[in-house]
Each structure stands twice: as C-alpha cells, then as structure tokens.
Amino acid sequence: MAPYAEGFREELLGQGYSWGSAAHQMHLMAHLSRWLEAQGLGPAALDEYLTGQFLAARRADGYAALRSARALAPLLGHLRGLGVAPPPQMPVPQTPADWLAMRFGEYLARERGLAGDSVRSYTGVARRFLAGAALGDGAGAEVLTAAGVTGFVRRECARRGVASAKATVTGLRSLLRFLYLDGQVSVPLAGAVPSAACWQLAALPRAVSPADLARLMDSCDRDSAAGRRDFAILVLLSRLGLRAGEVAALDLGDICWRQGEITVRGKGSRRDILPLPVDAGEAVASWLAGGHPREAACPAVFVRLRPPYSRLASTSVSYVVRRTCTRAGVPAAGAHRLRHSTATGMQVSGVALGASFGRSGERALPAVQRAALEQARGHGRPCTLRDLGCHRPLASGQTMLQPVRLQWMPA
C-alpha cells in the first residue's frame, strides 16, 4: 500500500491529527501492508472478514494499541474513498423476518425520508415484532393477526416508559402499513395497534426555569473553545427551540448573517427558516471566530474539538446539556427540555400570533400551542418559537426578534 501512504498522511494532518498520532496510523498502515503481502492479497480484498482476521493477528502478535475496528476506521475510510478497498457490505438477511425488516428500512429511508436514527428505531421495533411472529418454514407475513399485534404491544409497553412506549407503537403502526401497502398482508392491521396511555393535554412539556437556565449559561467558560461551543449550543436549543439532531445538522451555509435567518433541517427532510436572535447569532459567531478549529474541513457548525474534526452527533449535543447541568448544579435535563424554555418576549406581548407568523395568512393555533401560550402568560412559564407556530421569517415590520448585526461575518 506504499502508493497510498503519502495521501493518507496528508489526509490525517488535514483533519487535525498531530504528527505523533498520524505516525501511529502510518505504522498501522505499514503493518497491514506487510500482512496483506504475506497473505498474497491486496487492498481490494479488505472486506469485513479479512479486516477481522488482520486485527486478530495483530492482537495475537502482542500489539497493545490500535487493534480494534475503530482504530482501523480512518485507514479503511481513506482506501474506500479512493475506490481501492470495497465498500462495507450490508448484512445478508438470514430469515424471512430479517428480509422484511431490511425492506422496511429501505422504504422508510427512500419513500418516507426518515432520518437515520428514526430508521434504526423503527426497524428495531420491526425486528422484535417479526422475530416473535413465527415467520419461517414457508410462512410469511400472512400469519400475522390482530391478536398477535396487541399481545406484542402489551408485552413491550409493560416494561417501557411513556416516551419509549409511544415510539414502539408508532414504529409498529408504520411497519403494518408498509406490509399492507407491499401486499404482504391482505388486511390492514395498523388499526389493531393500541395507543400508549398519554393524553395530549394531560401534562404540558416541563421547562427549565429561567433561574436554572441562567445558571446553565453562566457555567460555560466562554474564554475556552469548549465553553464557547457549549454556550452556543445551549442558546440555540433554548432560544430557537431546536432539537438536538437539528443543532447537530447545522452547516455553515445554513446561517444567513446579513438577513438574520437560519435554515433548520428537521424531521422528514423538512426545512424551516427561523429568525436568528441577536444573542443566538453572537453566541454562534463567537464560537466560529474563537473556538471552531481552523483545520476542520467539515462544513458543520458544531464539530469535535479533537481530531478528527467531524460533525457532532445528536447524542453529543444531548451530552453537552447533561454535562452542563452537572457542572452548574441544576437538576438533570436533556436537550429536548430546553426546547420549551425560551423566553422570547412573545409570551406576554398579546400579539395575534396565528396571524403574524407564516406565509399563509391567519390561522388558528392548535390546542397544544394555545395551552402553552396561556400557561406562559398566566404563570410566567417560557415557551418556544415552534410552540407558537413560528416556522418562517416574520413579515417586514412585524419582527419581534431583530436580526443579528455583526462586524465580523464568517465565510
């Protein structure tokens, strides 16, 4: 693999690896090259089975470092990017249940436009349901019955919380609709799925109190790169009501600094344009100017602070919130709770929100939004822009959050 060594070294250094870390990866590449040569093979044979054999041989030879699949990932990614090594192979379905779950996942991603995390969640429900449905020995999905559906839901939901139970029944309904549309079952069974016991207005979303939110913000060391990044994440979650996945998905090109707008990629490939408040814009600009790694080639707004400078995952955004709660000494809260904690000034303004927001003219607020607004006005509880239906830029002359005005603007 000598012809690819220099390119691999340059890629590592371009991702921010130190000279020492890059040297360790180059030594791993040299070891793999020697092992392949001894086997009479080339990089084109590096599939999952062969890489597993190499790692086992490396551990048997007494190597104490870089002997896991994760350690080999940068090299394999480079070789696959060049087209030298084969792409990772999807596992071959072994049973009718595996085959149906695989096709269901493809349908969710291609036809429904679900995000990767949602596809994994739904297909996990599908595998558990189909594995217990006695598929096999020539029997297909036609053996599914309404009694089997309700029995599965009772068993699964008995050991789950409300949120997990709702996700389970949602994934199961989606699977049963797919099976009916695909002709696998002749009777629509989605209606046999009982609902999780969670009434719409039984409890409004809990919000972090303004005092605790202030303590979270104050706990961020804004003189450090990590503190600036964490502060910007907290501001976006609390001021704009974004989800953790939406914060993680933000790219540099999604922020229009001159117009004071931010494009948010939400569920189902949806894109929303939101006004960018001054404090949110300043927090993000401070992170980009004084904390964002200069060597990072990734277009993401929020990236890792250590090489490789890749995009933060949604779980990492949630971890930032939990870690900040611990540091600030406030009750533990996740990223989703901060969505319901922004104080925008609209909660006491009395503006006809349904008429002010959106491009379609006047529209009534749904019950949950009305309840959130009444709670905010009556008890001083905060609510988010999305709780109030603001998914588009405000009309000229009706701006309640002035766009950011900065002398420095990131490229």
HELIX and SHEET records of a PDB file:
HELIX    1   1 ALA A    2  TYR A    4  5                                   3    
HELIX    2   2 ALA A    5  GLY A   14  1                                  10    
HELIX    3   3 TRP A   19  GLN A   39  1                                  21    
HELIX    4   4 PRO A   43  ALA A   45  5                                   3    
HELIX    5   5 GLU A   48  ALA A   60  1                                  13    
HELIX    6   6 ALA A   69  GLY A   81  1                                  13    
HELIX    7   7 PRO A   96  ARG A  110  1                                  15    
HELIX    8   8 GLY A  116  ALA A  131  1                                  16    
HELIX    9   9 ALA A  141  VAL A  143  5                                   3    
HELIX   10  10 ALA A  146  CYS A  157  1                                  12    
HELIX   11  11 VAL A  162  LEU A  181  1                                  20    
HELIX   12  12 ALA A  190  ALA A  192  5                                   3    
HELIX   13  13 PRO A  210  ASP A  218  1                                   9    
HELIX   14  14 ALA A  225  ARG A  239  1                                  15    
HELIX   15  15 ALA A  244  ALA A  248  1                                   5    
HELIX   16  16 LEU A  252  ASP A  254  5                                   3    
HELIX   17  17 LYS A  267  SER A  269  5                                   3    
HELIX   18  18 VAL A  278  GLY A  290  1                                  13    
HELIX   19  19 SER A  314  ALA A  328  1                                  15    
HELIX   20  20 ALA A  335  LEU A  338  1                                   4    
HELIX   21  21 MET A  346  VAL A  348  5                                   3    
HELIX   22  22 LEU A  353  SER A  356  1                                   4    
HELIX   23  23 ALA A  367  HIS A  379  1                                  13    
SHEET    1   A 3 ILE A 255  CYS A 256  0                                        
SHEET    2   A 3 GLU A 261  ARG A 265 -1                                        
SHEET    3   A 3 ARG A 271  PRO A 275 -1                                        
END                                                                             
